[in-house]
Amino acid sequence: MTIVGKGIGTTIAGRLFEEMAKATGKKPSSVESREHLVSQLAKLLDENLGKPNLPLPSQSSVVPSNSAKTAALFFDRVWSPGSFGEKFDDIFFTGGTELEMWLGTAIALAAGETQGQIVVGPSALLQDSPIIVAANSIASSDFSFGMARAISESIRTAHGIGTVPMFSSSAAQDQAYTVGDARILVASIQNLGLIDDDKLSWDQVLEIRKDKESVAKLRKLRNWAESNMEGKPLSFMTDAIGARLSDYEWSVKKHGIQTVIGTMQSLVDPKFLAAAAITTGVGAEFGHGLTVGAVTIVGQTAWSIAERFLDLADARKGENAEVAYIHDIRKMQKKS
C-alpha cells in the first residue's frame, strides 16, 4: 500500500530524537547509532501512521472533533490516526497525510506522558510543526473543530476524498440540515443529551452496525430527516427529534403496560379459572392430566396474549418510529 507521507516519518523521528536528547542529556555513542535509531523509529511511524485506509466513494465519512463512537453510529467511516486492528478496519479510516502523521505522533506522546512512560511531551515535538501552522491558519475559536477541518482538507487534497469535519456544539449552531449530511442530525441528538459516548463501548457500536434491523431503522431516520428537515436550522431539528422521541417512547411504554395487564387479565378470567378447574377434575377421573377443553381454553388465552404482543410490535413500527434507532441506542447504553 502506498505510504503518502513517506519521508515524513524520518523528519518526525529526527525531531523527536533531538527533543529526547535535550530532555535526558544523553546522546548516542556514534552518528551511526543515531541514524539507526532514527531509521527504526521512522519505519515504525511510516508503517503505523503513513498507510492510507480510505473510505469508498459511496461511503459517508467524518472527522470527529469528539464523540467518535456516536459518529460511528451515523456515518459509515470515522477518522482515526493509525490502525486499531482488523476488527475496526470497516469503521476507522486514515489518509496517511503529513498532518495526520504529526498529529498521530503527538497523540501517542500525550498518552505516554499521561502514563509516565516518556520524557518528551507533544508540545516539545510540535513546535513549528505543520500542526501548529495548520492551527494558526484556522479561522475558528474552536480548536477541536478547526483541527478536524484541517485534517479533512488534508485528506481531500491528497486523495480527493470528500470527508467532512464533525461540527462541535458551537460550530453547529449556525448550520442548517442538508440532504445526505448527518452532522446536524448528530448535533441535534447531542444537544438533547440522548446518547452518552462514554457509556457506549466499541463492541456495542459494532453490534449495532452489524444488526440488519438497526441498519433499517437508521435508514428510516435518515429518510425522515431528508424529507422533512432540509434547510431547517439545528434548533428546529433538535425540537422535532425531542418531541417525536418523547411521543414514541410513551407509545411503546403504554403498549407494554397494556400487554402485561392484558396477559394478567386473561389468566385470571373467571371463565378460564372455572373451565380449568372442571377439566382438571375430569382429567383426574379418567387418569390423564389434560383434556380437549383445557387445550382449547389455554389456546384461546395464548392467542389473546399473542395479539397484545403484536400490538406492541406495531407501536414500535408505527407513528414516530423514525426515532426508533435513537431509542434502541439509549436502551443499550443503559445496560452497560
Secondary structure, DSSP 8 states (H G I E B T S, - for coil): ---TTTTHHHHHHHHHHHHHHHHH----SSHHHHHHHHHHHHHHHHHHHSS-B---TTS-EEE-SS-HHHHHTTSSEEE-SS---GGGTTTEEB---HHHHHHHHHHHHHHHHHTT--S--HHHHHTTSHHHHHHHH---S-HHHHHHHHHHHHHHHHH----EE---HHHHTT-B--TT-THHHHHHHHHTT---GGG--HHHHHHHHH-HHHHHHHHHHHHHHHHH-TT-BHHHHHHHHHHHHHHHHHHHHHHHHHHHHHHHHHHT-HHHHHHHHHHHHHHHHTT-S--HHHHHHHHHHHHHHHHHHHHHHHHHHSTTGGGHHHHHHHHHHHH-
